[in-house]
Amino acid sequence: MTAEDFAQWATWRYEPPYAFYDSEAEPVKNPERYFAARDDDGALAGFYYFEQKGDVLEYGLGLRPDLTGRGLGLDFFRAGLEFGRERYRPSLVRLYVAAFNQRAIKVYERAGFRETGRHVRTFARWGNVDFVEMDEQR
């Protein structure tokens, strides 16, 4: 992603309860781990995030707010997954998703991911948030 992409992402605002995913005001740590996804006109449609931890690839993503809830999630998710597999060649792909985000969890399950654990993260703005760990089942 470019500096312009990060600036554009910072303006994205989601409807509650997904406002949890609104970009923070702080600069992104490790920007080299982010990859832009563009629409047919070249506009930023979303992003993918990858972090290699040994033979495990942690995968994150975000779809532009106006594109959510329109049935695009599974194809968008799979495109990033394939990119990550080709680029990093992991033994396992893992992701973390806020437990309230049932919409995303259903997409991930349709893509072959299953819950493998749970944990709580604490955020200044949101307090304690439950997260689901999901691993790709191949």
Backbone torsions as a table, in degrees:
resi	resn	phi	psi	omega
1	MET	NA	148.5	178.5
2	THR	-93.8	169.3	176.2
3	ALA	-59.3	-36.8	177.6
4	GLU	-64.7	-39.4	177.1
5	ASP	-61.7	-44.7	179.7
6	PHE	-63.5	-39.4	178.3
7	ALA	-64.2	-40.6	178.4
8	GLN	-66.4	-43.9	178.8
9	TRP	-57.8	-37.6	-178.4
10	ALA	-62.1	-18.8	179.6
11	THR	-89.8	-9.8	-177.0
12	TRP	-67.4	135.0	177.9
13	ARG	-133.5	125.6	-178.9
14	TYR	-99.4	154.6	175.5
15	GLU	-72.7	146.7	175.8
16	PRO	-58.4	145.2	3.1
17	PRO	-86.2	3.8	-175.4
18	TYR	-76.4	-2.1	174.8
19	ALA	-58.5	-17.7	173.4
20	PHE	-53.7	-29.9	-177.0
21	TYR	-91.6	3.1	175.5
22	ASP	-58.9	141.0	-179.3
23	SER	-63.0	141.6	177.6
24	GLU	-81.0	162.4	-179.6
25	ALA	-75.4	-17.6	-177.6
26	GLU	-74.8	150.5	177.0
27	PRO	-62.2	149.4	179.1
28	VAL	-71.2	131.1	173.7
29	LYS	-83.2	143.6	178.2
30	ASN	54.9	57.9	-179.1
31	PRO	-61.3	-20.5	179.4
32	GLU	-67.9	-11.0	179.3
33	ARG	-88.9	-1.9	-177.0
34	TYR	-106.2	139.8	179.4
35	PHE	-130.0	133.1	-178.4
36	ALA	-79.0	143.2	169.9
37	ALA	-115.0	128.2	-174.5
38	ARG	-116.1	151.8	176.1
39	ASP	-85.0	-176.6	-176.2
40	ASP	-62.0	-23.0	179.6
41	ASP	-92.3	0.4	179.9
42	GLY	88.4	1.1	179.2
43	ALA	-77.5	150.8	178.2
44	LEU	-64.8	116.9	179.8
45	ALA	-101.1	-21.6	-178.7
46	GLY	175.0	-172.3	179.3
47	PHE	-146.6	161.0	173.9
48	TYR	-124.8	145.4	179.6
49	TYR	-127.8	134.4	179.6
50	PHE	-134.9	135.8	174.1
51	GLU	-135.1	118.6	-179.8
52	GLN	-83.3	126.5	176.2
53	LYS	-130.3	92.3	-174.2
54	GLY	65.8	-127.2	178.9
55	ASP	-94.1	8.4	178.2
56	VAL	-103.7	133.0	175.6
57	LEU	-107.4	117.5	174.6
58	GLU	-85.9	132.3	-170.8
59	TYR	-122.9	130.0	174.4
60	GLY	-134.6	161.6	-177.8
61	LEU	-160.1	163.2	174.9
62	GLY	-150.7	135.4	178.1
63	LEU	-108.4	137.5	-179.3
64	ARG	-51.2	136.8	-173.7
65	PRO	-51.5	-40.0	-177.8
66	ASP	-72.0	-8.9	179.4
67	LEU	-100.4	-7.5	-179.1
68	THR	-77.3	154.8	177.9
69	GLY	72.0	16.4	-176.9
70	ARG	-115.9	14.9	178.1
71	GLY	79.9	15.4	-178.3
72	LEU	-93.7	-12.1	-170.2
73	GLY	-58.5	-45.9	-175.3
74	LEU	-65.6	-45.9	178.4
75	ASP	-64.2	-40.9	178.5
76	PHE	-62.8	-45.5	179.4
77	PHE	-61.0	-48.0	-178.0
78	ARG	-64.4	-35.6	178.5
79	ALA	-62.5	-44.8	178.0
80	GLY	-67.1	-38.5	178.8
81	LEU	-61.8	-45.1	179.6
82	GLU	-64.6	-41.6	176.8
83	PHE	-58.9	-47.4	-179.7
84	GLY	-63.2	-41.5	178.4
85	ARG	-61.9	-44.8	-178.9
86	GLU	-66.9	-41.2	-175.4
87	ARG	-74.3	-40.1	-171.0
88	TYR	-108.5	-18.6	179.5
89	ARG	51.3	53.1	-178.0
90	PRO	-77.9	160.3	170.7
91	SER	-79.6	-30.5	-176.4
92	LEU	-145.0	140.5	173.3
93	VAL	-110.4	132.9	-177.3
94	ARG	-129.6	147.5	174.1
95	LEU	-139.8	163.7	177.4
96	TYR	-127.8	135.3	-178.1
97	VAL	-139.8	141.6	176.7
98	ALA	-59.5	132.7	-174.2
99	ALA	-60.2	-28.5	179.6
100	PHE	-70.0	-18.1	-172.8
101	ASN	-84.5	68.2	-178.7
102	GLN	-63.1	-30.6	178.0
103	ARG	-58.9	-48.0	179.3
104	ALA	-69.9	-41.2	-179.3
105	ILE	-57.9	-40.0	178.5
106	LYS	-63.9	-39.7	177.1
107	VAL	-62.2	-47.1	-177.7
108	TYR	-63.9	-38.8	176.9
109	GLU	-64.4	-41.2	177.7
110	ARG	-63.3	-26.7	179.1
111	ALA	-85.9	1.1	175.7
112	GLY	99.4	15.7	177.5
113	PHE	-97.0	148.5	179.4
114	ARG	-133.7	149.5	178.4
115	GLU	-64.1	132.2	177.8
116	THR	-124.7	-4.7	178.2
117	GLY	177.9	173.8	177.6
118	ARG	-143.0	152.1	174.5
119	HIS	-155.9	169.9	179.7
120	VAL	-116.4	133.9	172.2
121	ARG	-114.6	146.8	-179.4
122	THR	-110.0	129.5	-179.6
123	PHE	-121.6	141.3	178.9
124	ALA	-57.8	-42.0	-175.4
125	ARG	-81.0	-31.6	-170.4
126	TRP	-114.1	-9.8	-176.0
127	GLY	76.0	-148.4	-179.6
128	ASN	-80.1	129.3	-179.8
129	VAL	-127.4	127.0	176.6
130	ASP	-75.6	136.3	177.1
131	PHE	-122.8	145.7	175.6
132	VAL	-105.1	130.5	172.7
133	GLU	-93.1	132.3	-179.7
134	MET	-131.2	135.7	178.0
135	ASP	-115.4	147.1	176.8
136	GLU	-70.7	131.8	178.1
137	GLN	-102.6	109.5	-177.4
138	ARG	-114.0	NA	NA
